[in-house]
Amino acid sequence: MSLLPIVTWPDPRLSRRCNPVATVDDGIRSLAEDMLETMYDAPGRGLAGPQVGAMFRLFVMDATWRDGRPAPRIVINPAIVAGSDETVAMDEVCLSIPGVTARVTRPARVRMRWTGIDGAARDEWFDGPAARIVQHEFDHLDGIVTFHRLDPEARAAAEEGYSP
């Protein structure tokens, strides 16, 4: 395993939609393991393919490792298929936009379907921090960064405080 360089805004790869993973092979497994190592080292709770220059619909996450309960997940070709009507506004940070914290409103719960690293289909509801991480990382796969989730005034203020 090795650490990967994290792509930072405004790199154009962060604004592009990623390609589906065609096959879960050794290359994808190795990339996912490197992404987990990079995420923990950063230290973050999620990391998507484009954040390391890999333009695949793949992200890794671990919502509980900072609480001493590591539970790494590798998520391939995800689809968010449902979300709660209840929303929650919370501060978000992003490894690709270091030093910027932005308040983002998202559904409190989401249901996601994806393929696991073993090639098996998964389907699960997420809430709390895991729901936030899932949505944030899923956005990266569609070329959406935190700045895109802000109203124009909040975005201008956040961008003003950012220097790559």
C-alpha positions as CSV (number, residue, x, y, z in Angstrom):
1,M,0.0,0.0,0.0
2,S,1.1,3.6,-0.6
3,L,-0.1,7.1,0.1
4,L,-1.6,8.9,-2.9
5,P,-1.4,12.6,-3.6
6,I,-4.7,14.4,-2.9
7,V,-6.0,16.5,-5.8
8,T,-7.0,20.0,-4.6
9,W,-9.4,22.6,-5.9
10,P,-9.6,24.0,-8.6
11,D,-8.1,21.0,-10.4
12,P,-10.6,20.3,-13.3
13,R,-10.8,16.6,-12.4
14,L,-12.8,17.6,-9.3
15,S,-15.5,19.0,-11.6
16,R,-15.9,15.9,-13.9
17,R,-18.3,13.1,-13.6
18,C,-16.5,9.8,-13.0
19,N,-16.8,6.6,-15.1
20,P,-18.3,3.4,-13.6
21,V,-16.0,0.7,-12.5
22,A,-16.3,-2.0,-15.1
23,T,-14.8,-4.9,-13.1
24,V,-13.7,-5.3,-9.5
25,D,-10.2,-6.5,-10.2
26,D,-6.8,-6.4,-8.5
27,G,-6.1,-2.9,-9.8
28,I,-9.4,-1.6,-8.2
29,R,-8.7,-3.5,-5.0
30,S,-5.2,-2.0,-4.8
31,L,-6.4,1.5,-5.5
32,A,-9.1,1.2,-2.8
33,E,-6.5,0.0,-0.2
34,D,-4.2,2.9,-1.2
35,M,-7.2,5.3,-0.9
36,L,-8.0,4.0,2.6
37,E,-4.4,4.5,3.7
38,T,-4.4,8.0,2.2
39,M,-7.7,8.9,3.9
40,Y,-6.5,7.8,7.3
41,D,-3.2,9.6,6.9
42,A,-4.9,12.9,5.8
43,P,-6.8,12.4,8.3
44,G,-10.2,12.2,6.8
45,R,-13.4,10.1,7.0
46,G,-14.0,9.8,3.3
47,L,-12.1,10.0,0.0
48,A,-13.4,9.7,-3.5
49,G,-11.6,8.5,-6.7
50,P,-11.3,11.9,-8.3
51,Q,-9.6,13.3,-5.1
52,V,-6.6,11.1,-5.9
53,G,-6.9,11.5,-9.7
54,A,-8.7,8.2,-10.3
55,M,-11.8,9.0,-12.4
56,F,-13.8,6.0,-11.3
57,R,-17.1,5.8,-9.3
58,L,-15.4,4.6,-6.2
59,F,-15.0,6.0,-2.7
60,V,-13.8,4.9,0.7
61,M,-15.1,5.9,4.1
62,D,-14.9,5.2,7.7
63,A,-17.4,7.2,9.9
64,T,-16.2,5.8,13.2
65,W,-12.4,5.4,13.1
66,R,-11.8,8.6,15.0
67,D,-13.9,7.2,17.9
68,G,-11.6,4.2,18.1
69,R,-14.0,1.9,16.2
70,P,-12.6,1.5,12.7
71,A,-15.2,0.3,10.2
72,P,-13.7,0.9,6.7
73,R,-16.0,0.7,3.7
74,I,-15.1,0.5,0.0
75,V,-18.0,1.7,-2.2
76,I,-18.0,1.0,-5.9
77,N,-20.6,2.3,-8.4
78,P,-22.9,3.8,-5.7
79,A,-26.4,5.1,-6.3
80,I,-28.3,7.1,-3.7
81,V,-31.8,5.8,-4.2
82,A,-33.7,7.5,-1.4
83,G,-33.4,10.3,1.1
84,S,-35.3,11.5,4.0
85,D,-37.5,14.6,3.9
86,E,-35.8,15.7,7.1
87,T,-32.6,17.7,6.4
88,V,-29.7,18.7,8.6
89,A,-27.4,21.7,8.1
90,M,-23.8,20.9,9.3
91,D,-20.3,22.2,8.7
92,E,-18.4,20.2,6.2
93,V,-14.7,20.1,5.3
94,C,-13.1,18.5,2.3
95,L,-9.6,17.1,1.9
96,S,-9.5,18.6,-1.6
97,I,-10.4,22.1,-0.3
98,P,-8.1,22.3,2.8
99,G,-8.8,25.1,5.3
100,V,-12.4,25.7,4.2
101,T,-15.4,24.9,6.4
102,A,-18.8,25.3,4.8
103,R,-22.3,24.8,6.2
104,V,-24.2,22.4,3.9
105,T,-27.8,21.2,4.2
106,R,-28.4,17.6,3.3
107,P,-31.0,14.9,3.9
108,A,-30.6,13.4,7.4
109,R,-30.9,9.8,6.1
110,V,-30.1,8.3,2.7
111,R,-30.4,4.8,1.2
112,M,-27.5,3.8,-1.0
113,R,-26.9,0.8,-3.3
114,W,-23.4,-0.1,-4.3
115,T,-21.0,-2.9,-5.1
116,G,-18.6,-4.0,-2.4
117,I,-14.9,-4.8,-2.9
118,D,-15.9,-8.5,-3.0
119,G,-18.2,-7.8,-6.0
120,A,-21.4,-8.3,-4.0
121,A,-24.4,-5.9,-4.2
122,R,-25.1,-3.9,-1.1
123,D,-28.1,-1.8,0.0
124,E,-28.2,0.1,3.2
125,W,-29.7,3.2,4.9
126,F,-27.2,5.6,6.5
127,D,-27.8,8.3,9.1
128,G,-25.8,10.6,11.3
129,P,-22.2,11.2,10.2
130,A,-22.2,8.2,7.8
131,A,-25.1,9.8,5.8
132,R,-23.2,13.0,5.5
133,I,-20.0,11.3,4.4
134,V,-21.9,9.1,1.8
135,Q,-23.5,12.2,0.3
136,H,-20.3,14.3,0.3
137,E,-18.3,11.5,-1.4
138,F,-21.1,10.7,-3.8
139,D,-21.1,14.3,-4.9
140,H,-17.4,14.0,-5.8
141,L,-18.2,11.2,-8.2
142,D,-20.6,13.6,-10.1
143,G,-18.0,16.5,-10.2
144,I,-19.7,18.4,-7.3
145,V,-17.6,19.9,-4.5
146,T,-18.7,21.7,-1.4
147,F,-18.6,25.1,-3.1
148,H,-21.3,23.9,-5.5
149,R,-23.7,23.2,-2.6
150,L,-23.6,26.8,-1.3
151,D,-25.7,29.8,-2.2
152,P,-23.8,32.5,-4.1
153,E,-23.1,34.6,-1.1
154,A,-21.8,31.8,1.1
155,R,-19.8,30.4,-1.9
156,A,-18.1,33.8,-2.5
157,A,-17.2,34.0,1.2
158,A,-15.8,30.4,1.3
159,E,-13.8,30.9,-1.9
160,E,-12.4,34.2,-0.6
161,G,-11.0,32.3,2.4
162,Y,-9.4,29.6,0.2
163,S,-6.0,29.7,-1.3
164,P,-4.6,26.5,-2.9
